[in-house]
């Protein structure tokens, strides 16, 4: 069985931000109902994170081997800027369902998952081969993600969208879930601004995670995981940001957390640079000309300025 170091909660956390449950429906006279239909699961990352997607492919491949005795047909498609892990065979989709039932999603994406699973159940029972069963799938599809296209509404005028499930967030199930979520939507930033101190500049560290306003409670849960005394948020409709700028919180809480529960994407390179700057700041090195220049060099190779080797 292929081995993978990925924690299953990490995978679910990453999918909360970078995964999607979609459904393809297309005209095809080869089917009795005149339409073909099948599920699609995606995880889309930047092309620099192709290795992480390969680990995820192995992760679910290991599940497949354990459950079915053979690998499926998932694919990773790579372009200049992104890589897309795609699963569409029913056998592999069932493996995914087993995973997400055991390590559940907790944000509004869980509603899409519940709808998606209901549609897969119809496929497994072969109801999609009848006009009545196909209409049931379209009713589900109308409530999934962005709903139906104008063409689909015209083709299925009797569509009555099913009620979208309500998701009540209870708690973040595991620290590794939060690491996966941060790998998808977190950032580690070093800023240098003018200041009236001796060096003439101010260096600040900032850790942030963004999410849609509808999942505000998730930001509160993140706050509790990090054990900060108060919630640090910026409302930017329709987004909300959990931000940590206080240096002692960065040193005592954020950095130890991600050292204990490491990031798996190339974002970990930015975190390690973030830690280097923190060490310089701890000894007041950033207040010297030499130390400030070192901080500037580190900052200028982080995030979008980093030269990633994707060969």
Legacy VTK file of the C-alpha trace (Angstrom):
# vtk DataFile Version 3.0
C-alpha trace
ASCII
DATASET POLYDATA
POINTS 311 float
0.000 0.000 0.000
1.402 3.440 -0.879
2.445 5.427 2.152
1.524 9.016 2.773
2.379 11.358 5.615
-0.808 13.376 5.221
-3.129 13.458 8.191
-6.749 12.741 7.115
-8.016 15.791 9.010
-5.463 17.887 7.118
-6.906 16.652 3.815
-10.434 17.623 4.873
-9.234 21.056 6.004
-7.507 21.699 2.686
-10.589 20.596 0.751
-12.672 23.147 2.691
-10.752 25.872 0.845
-9.423 24.321 -2.349
-11.769 21.413 -3.099
-15.068 21.403 -4.978
-17.924 18.976 -5.489
-19.414 19.532 -8.935
-21.639 17.688 -11.368
-21.488 17.349 -15.128
-24.703 16.868 -17.102
-24.644 16.759 -20.901
-26.835 15.793 -23.824
-26.056 12.306 -25.102
-28.431 10.163 -27.157
-26.536 7.043 -26.115
-28.438 7.238 -22.828
-32.115 6.283 -22.651
-32.961 9.568 -20.929
-31.052 11.515 -23.607
-28.594 12.931 -21.100
-25.394 11.732 -19.504
-24.454 12.720 -15.981
-21.600 12.039 -13.592
-19.883 13.497 -10.509
-16.647 15.499 -10.494
-14.409 16.197 -7.518
-11.578 18.728 -7.838
-8.748 20.082 -5.750
-7.118 23.011 -7.525
-3.795 24.457 -6.351
-1.080 26.571 -7.899
1.258 24.563 -10.134
4.036 25.021 -7.565
2.085 22.648 -5.311
1.885 19.740 -7.740
3.816 17.576 -5.258
1.151 18.130 -2.616
-1.566 17.046 -5.052
0.452 13.938 -5.820
0.521 13.181 -2.086
-3.248 13.597 -1.975
-3.617 11.293 -4.964
-1.537 8.697 -3.124
-3.567 9.315 0.034
-6.852 8.504 -1.679
-5.151 5.802 -3.737
-4.165 4.122 -0.462
-7.795 4.264 0.604
-8.778 2.764 -2.737
-6.267 -0.056 -2.390
-7.488 -0.781 1.094
-11.119 -0.848 0.043
-11.089 -2.146 -3.545
-7.756 -3.813 -4.155
-6.920 -1.608 -7.137
-6.129 1.975 -8.107
-8.666 4.129 -9.854
-8.397 6.709 -12.597
-7.890 10.030 -10.863
-5.773 12.507 -12.821
-3.668 15.585 -12.145
-3.757 18.179 -14.913
-0.995 20.788 -14.851
-0.866 24.150 -16.623
1.519 27.049 -16.179
-0.330 28.511 -13.195
-2.381 25.715 -11.675
-2.709 22.001 -11.150
-6.063 20.239 -10.876
-6.606 16.886 -9.163
-9.741 15.387 -10.726
-11.761 12.367 -9.634
-14.794 11.278 -11.638
-15.132 7.498 -11.554
-17.901 6.262 -9.267
-15.624 3.748 -7.532
-13.148 6.456 -6.558
-15.924 8.876 -5.653
-17.224 6.286 -3.206
-13.767 6.203 -1.598
-13.946 9.974 -1.207
-17.372 9.697 0.391
-16.031 7.194 2.888
-13.292 9.672 3.809
-15.534 12.715 4.222
-18.073 10.742 6.232
-15.303 9.813 8.664
-13.439 13.144 8.586
-16.262 15.587 7.862
-16.300 19.029 6.372
-17.579 21.699 8.762
-18.089 24.917 6.763
-20.808 25.725 4.217
-18.995 23.404 1.810
-20.519 20.551 3.793
-23.888 21.487 2.279
-22.451 20.941 -1.215
-21.023 17.632 -0.049
-24.403 16.429 1.276
-26.086 17.329 -2.012
-23.268 15.720 -3.991
-23.560 12.513 -1.962
-27.309 12.394 -2.575
-26.697 12.593 -6.312
-24.059 9.861 -6.156
-26.553 7.606 -4.364
-28.947 8.064 -7.300
-26.168 7.080 -9.717
-25.288 3.996 -7.657
-28.955 2.930 -7.770
-28.868 3.597 -11.554
-31.819 5.960 -11.284
-30.031 8.393 -13.599
-30.858 6.074 -16.499
-34.549 7.014 -16.282
-36.147 10.381 -16.996
-37.577 10.505 -13.480
-34.234 9.717 -11.880
-32.423 12.238 -14.083
-34.881 14.916 -12.984
-34.093 14.070 -9.342
-30.400 14.625 -10.059
-31.146 17.950 -11.739
-33.195 18.974 -8.691
-30.111 18.334 -6.564
-27.835 20.077 -9.069
-30.029 23.192 -8.922
-29.066 23.597 -5.246
-25.388 22.688 -5.713
-22.755 25.432 -5.973
-23.980 27.996 -8.524
-27.056 26.033 -9.559
-28.191 25.431 -13.145
-27.214 27.198 -16.333
-29.933 28.847 -18.447
-29.644 25.955 -20.878
-30.302 23.434 -18.095
-33.325 25.373 -16.841
-34.736 25.339 -20.379
-34.052 21.614 -20.791
-35.588 20.740 -17.403
-38.468 23.226 -16.866
-40.037 21.046 -14.138
-37.000 21.410 -11.893
-37.735 22.076 -8.225
-34.439 22.645 -6.368
-34.068 20.549 -3.241
-33.650 22.466 -0.016
-30.039 23.307 0.656
-28.884 21.644 3.896
-28.214 23.894 6.868
-24.709 23.589 8.343
-24.180 24.288 12.031
-20.507 24.534 12.938
-19.751 22.808 16.227
-15.984 22.884 16.528
-12.771 22.393 14.579
-12.274 18.618 14.943
-8.470 18.467 15.001
-5.480 20.876 14.777
-4.451 19.207 11.505
-7.773 20.285 9.989
-6.822 23.886 10.696
-3.376 23.374 9.122
-5.007 22.141 5.911
-7.352 25.116 5.913
-4.440 27.534 6.433
-2.497 25.850 3.625
-5.432 26.797 1.434
-6.219 30.296 2.676
-3.637 31.490 5.211
-0.743 33.883 4.777
2.483 34.813 6.564
3.521 38.376 5.794
6.469 40.597 6.709
5.951 44.354 6.262
8.481 47.181 6.458
7.191 50.740 6.830
8.616 54.156 7.649
8.849 54.963 11.340
10.307 57.606 13.629
12.469 55.143 15.571
16.266 54.990 15.402
16.398 52.856 12.253
13.716 54.922 10.531
11.687 51.786 9.701
9.180 49.520 11.425
9.097 45.754 10.848
5.869 43.858 11.515
4.829 40.232 11.226
1.273 39.262 10.383
-0.510 35.920 10.176
-3.984 35.925 8.629
-6.707 33.596 7.437
-9.665 34.715 5.311
-13.087 33.153 4.950
-16.559 34.114 3.755
-18.594 36.078 6.287
-21.157 33.251 6.449
-18.496 31.150 8.208
-17.661 33.757 10.846
-17.973 31.145 13.592
-15.085 29.265 11.987
-12.879 32.292 12.609
-13.976 32.234 16.248
-13.084 28.542 16.411
-9.647 29.321 14.949
-9.196 31.884 17.676
-9.943 29.280 20.340
-7.526 26.780 18.802
-4.752 29.391 18.938
-5.803 30.306 22.501
-5.733 34.045 21.899
-7.546 36.148 24.473
-9.580 38.099 21.984
-10.739 37.766 18.419
-8.727 39.844 15.957
-10.875 40.369 12.900
-11.344 42.727 9.979
-14.746 42.685 8.318
-14.428 43.046 4.539
-17.806 42.120 3.170
-18.312 39.429 2.054
-15.027 38.254 3.613
-13.833 38.184 7.172
-10.207 37.938 8.245
-8.650 36.439 11.330
-5.462 38.470 11.829
-2.642 38.185 14.349
-0.172 41.095 14.494
0.892 41.229 18.138
4.514 40.105 18.258
4.162 38.135 21.502
1.202 36.209 20.023
3.235 35.452 16.910
6.177 34.196 18.991
4.301 32.368 21.742
1.312 30.928 19.849
1.381 31.056 16.037
4.958 29.923 15.370
4.933 27.056 17.943
1.610 25.820 16.528
2.873 25.511 12.954
6.131 23.967 14.099
4.147 21.296 15.925
1.671 20.855 13.059
3.663 21.584 9.871
2.197 23.033 6.703
2.405 20.682 3.726
2.360 23.053 0.765
5.125 25.361 -0.414
3.562 27.873 1.963
5.773 26.220 4.546
8.768 27.938 2.877
7.152 31.291 3.598
6.487 30.213 7.170
10.143 29.298 7.659
11.200 32.728 6.361
8.598 34.250 8.665
10.333 32.430 11.549
13.759 33.764 10.468
12.491 37.322 10.677
10.917 36.595 14.058
14.279 35.402 15.378
15.973 38.575 14.136
13.290 40.677 15.826
13.592 38.798 19.123
17.146 40.092 19.568
16.288 43.570 18.185
18.420 42.889 15.115
15.889 44.616 12.859
16.761 47.916 14.577
20.257 47.840 13.074
21.173 48.673 9.494
22.553 45.183 8.872
19.596 43.414 10.483
17.050 45.509 8.622
18.766 44.708 5.328
18.641 41.000 6.183
14.913 41.275 6.938
14.372 43.109 3.661
16.200 40.381 1.714
14.069 37.685 3.366
10.830 39.577 2.747
11.738 40.134 -0.900
11.873 36.376 -1.454
8.555 35.508 0.184
5.078 34.761 -1.179
4.551 36.102 -4.722
8.182 37.266 -4.911
9.590 33.802 -4.259
11.323 32.121 -7.186
9.802 28.627 -7.174
11.384 25.876 -9.211
8.495 24.086 -10.940
10.610 22.136 -13.407
LINES 1 312
311 0 1 2 3 4 5 6 7 8 9 10 11 12 13 14 15 16 17 18 19 20 21 22 23 24 25 26 27 28 29 30 31 32 33 34 35 36 37 38 39 40 41 42 43 44 45 46 47 48 49 50 51 52 53 54 55 56 57 58 59 60 61 62 63 64 65 66 67 68 69 70 71 72 73 74 75 76 77 78 79 80 81 82 83 84 85 86 87 88 89 90 91 92 93 94 95 96 97 98 99 100 101 102 103 104 105 106 107 108 109 110 111 112 113 114 115 116 117 118 119 120 121 122 123 124 125 126 127 128 129 130 131 132 133 134 135 136 137 138 139 140 141 142 143 144 145 146 147 148 149 150 151 152 153 154 155 156 157 158 159 160 161 162 163 164 165 166 167 168 169 170 171 172 173 174 175 176 177 178 179 180 181 182 183 184 185 186 187 188 189 190 191 192 193 194 195 196 197 198 199 200 201 202 203 204 205 206 207 208 209 210 211 212 213 214 215 216 217 218 219 220 221 222 223 224 225 226 227 228 229 230 231 232 233 234 235 236 237 238 239 240 241 242 243 244 245 246 247 248 249 250 251 252 253 254 255 256 257 258 259 260 261 262 263 264 265 266 267 268 269 270 271 272 273 274 275 276 277 278 279 280 281 282 283 284 285 286 287 288 289 290 291 292 293 294 295 296 297 298 299 300 301 302 303 304 305 306 307 308 309 310
